[in-house]
Amino acid sequence: MPKKSRKKKNSVNKKKQIKLLKTIVESLIGKQSVEIVDLLAGKKHINEFIIAKKLKLTINQTRNVLYKLLDHGLVSFTRKKDRKKGWYIYFWTLNPYQALNLLEEGLKKKLQEQEALLKNRKESNHYFCNNCSIEVNEETALLNNFICQECDGVYQLADNTKAIQEINDKIIKLKKDVELVSMEKSKEGAEIASKKSRKLEATKRRDAKKAKSERIKIKQKKAKMKLGKTEKINRTVKKRKKRKTKKKVKKKKK
């Protein structure tokens, strides 16, 4: 795939993921917190004071939003102590995988609800009051002798065709949304696994290099010790030869 096409595809995927992340943040925290996704997406360890400035909020308001996101596992943080002022500054990172996971769970729950509603529509009758525009299930209609409790009008059998079609449309959309989120979650999971794998490989290489360095040091130390022993033996031999030579010289003089 050409570089331009790959970049364009990555850009589209990123926009799609950011949109999904905003959906989950809005549903959990509120619309006022959505902007935080743009600030944290694709970045790491963002200073909380920068976040507050960009959001035009006080630091306490910003922390309140971030702590709510933290409760759901949507962000993580590291902290560093300011040497001059003595207090801690927090640096925040978005957790896209957890956000997508929560969104997927929420969509699946809605899908199950709609499927249960569809089953109920297909398997039971519903009744409608034309005067009050109120719809009730068959059990409620029977309990009230098919009389509307609001206007005393008679309930009419409702046509389920339109309601079934509407529910079907919702189910189709939810299934597409679940599939989309699941794909993005898989990509994010694969990226996390890839990063972990690269980190592990780097650690292995570093450990192997360290072990090799240690082996070389030990080898050099042994070689040095061996050389030291050889030199000591050589010195001893030389001393003995010197003593023998001196003894011979003394004997000749006598």
N, C-alpha and C positions, 0 to 999 in steps of 0.2 A: 504493500500500500504506500503511495506517495506520501512524503512528509506533510504536505499541505492538507491532504485529505485526512491524515491521521490527527493532525492538530485540530482541524475543524470538527472531527468526530469527538475528540476529547473535550473540546469546548462545549459542544452540544450536550454531552453526557454530564459535564460539570453543572451546566445551567439546570438540567433536568433534576440532578441530585439536590442542588440548592433549593429548587422549588419544592421538592418533597420534604426537605428538612424544615423549610418554613411552615409547611402544612402541619407537621407534628408539633413544632414549637408553638404555633398559634393555638392549636387545639389544647395543649397542656398548660401553657403559661398566659396566653393572650396576645392580641394583635400588636401591642406596644413592644413586645419582645422580639418580633420577627427580624428587625434590622440587625440584631446581634448575629444572625446567621451569616449575613454578608461580611461582617467584620471578622468572624472566626473561621469561615469556610476556607479550607486549603492552607491554613496558617497554624503556627504553633506558638505557645507561650506568649500571648498578647497581654501587655500590661493593662491592668484594670483601669488605670487613670486615663489611658488612651481610649478605652472602650467608653468610659463615662463621658469624655469630651466629644467623641463622635456621636453618641446617642443624645447628647445635650441633657444629661441627667447628673444628679449629685453622685458622689462615690457610694453613699449608702443605698440609694435607689438602684444603682448599677449592681451592687453586691447582692441586693435582695433578689433581682432577676436571675443573676448567675447562680445563687444558692438554690433557687427553685429548679433551675436546669440541672444542677448537681444532684438534687434529690432523685431525679429520674435517670441519672447516669449519662446525661447528654453532654456534659462537659467534665474535664478534669483540670487540676491546677497544680502548680508548684509555687513555692513562696521563697522570697529572699529578703533578708533584713537590710534595710537602708542604714548604712553605716553612719551617715550624718544625722538623720532624724531619729533613728533607733526603732522605728516601727517596721512591720512586715508589709511587703508589696506582693500581691498575688498576680500570677501570670496564668492565663486561661487558654485551654485548647478544646475544640469541639470534638465530640465523639460521634461521627456520622453513622457508624455501624449500629450503635445502640438506638439512635434516633430512627433509623430505617426499620430496625427490629420492632420498636414500639408502634410505628406507623403500620407495619405489616400486621401485627397482632390486632390493632384497632380495626383495620379494614376487614380482616378475617371474621372478627366478631360481628361487624355490621352485615357481612355476607351471610353468615349463619342466621342472623335475625331475619333478613329478607327472604332467605330460603324457607325458614319456618313459617313466615307470613304467607308466602306463596302456597305452601302446602295446605295451610289453613283455609285460604281462599278457594282452593280447588276442591277441598274435601267437605266444606260446610257452607251453608247458606248465610247470607247477610240481609238485613232488612233496613229500609230507608224511610225516613219521615219527610215527605215533600214540603211540609209547612216549615219545619225547623232545620231542614238540611242536616239531620242527625242520622248517623248510621250505627246500627247495633248488630251484635252477632245473634245467632239463632237462640242461644240459651237465654240471653237477656230479653229477647222478643217473647219467648214462651213464658218467662216469669211475669211479664207485664201484660200477658194476654194480647200481644200484638198491638197494644195501645201506647202511643207516645206519652211519656210522663210530663212533657213540657206543654203540649197543646191539645192532648186527648185525641189527636188524629190517629188514623189507622196506618200501621207500618205496611209498606209495600216491599215485595221481594226485590232486592237490589240485583242489578246486572253486574256480575263479577268480571266480565270481559275486559272492560277498560282498566279496572284495578289490577287484574292479572298482567295485562300488557305493561302497565307502569312499573310493576314490581319486577317483571322480566327484564325491562330496560335497565333498571337499577342494578340488578344482579349481573348483567353483562358488563356494565361499567365498572362495578366493584371487582369483578374477576380480572378485567384488564388492569385496573389499578394495583391489585394484589400481585399480578404477574410482573408489572413494571417495577414495583417496590422490591419484589423478591429478586429480580435481576440486578437491581442496583445494590441490594444487600449482598448478593453473591460476589459482585465485583469488588465491593468494599472489603468483604471477608478475604477474598483472594489477594487483595493488595496488602492487607494486614499480615496474612500468612507469608507473603513474599518478603515483606519487610522483616518479619521475625526470622525467616530463613536466611536472609542476607546478614542480619545481625549475628545469628548463630554461626554462620560461616566465617564472618569477620572475627568473632570471638575465638573460634577454632584455629584460624590462621595466626591470631595474636598469641594464643596459648602454645601453638606449635613452634612459633618463632622464639617465644620465651624459653620453651623446653630445649630447643636447639642451642640457644645461647647459653643455657645452663650447662648442657652437655659439653659444649666447647670450653666453657670455663673450667669444668671438672677435668676435662682432658688436658687442658693447658696446665692446670694445677698438678695433675699426676705427672705430666711430662717434666714440669719444673722440679717436682720432688725427686723424680727419677734422675734428672740431670744433676740435682744436688747430691744425691747418693753417689752417682758416678764420679763427680768431682771430689767428693770426700774420700772415695776409694782410691782415686788417682793420687790424691795428696798423701794418703797413708802409704801407698806403694812407693811414692817418691821419697818419703821420709825414711822408709825401710831401706831403700836402695842407697840413700845418702848415708845412713848409719853403717851399712855394710861396707860402703866405699871408705868411710873414715876408719873402720876397724882394719881393713886391708892395708891402708896407708900406714897405720900405727905399727902393724906387724912387720911391714917392709923396713920401717925405720929402725926397729929393734934388730 
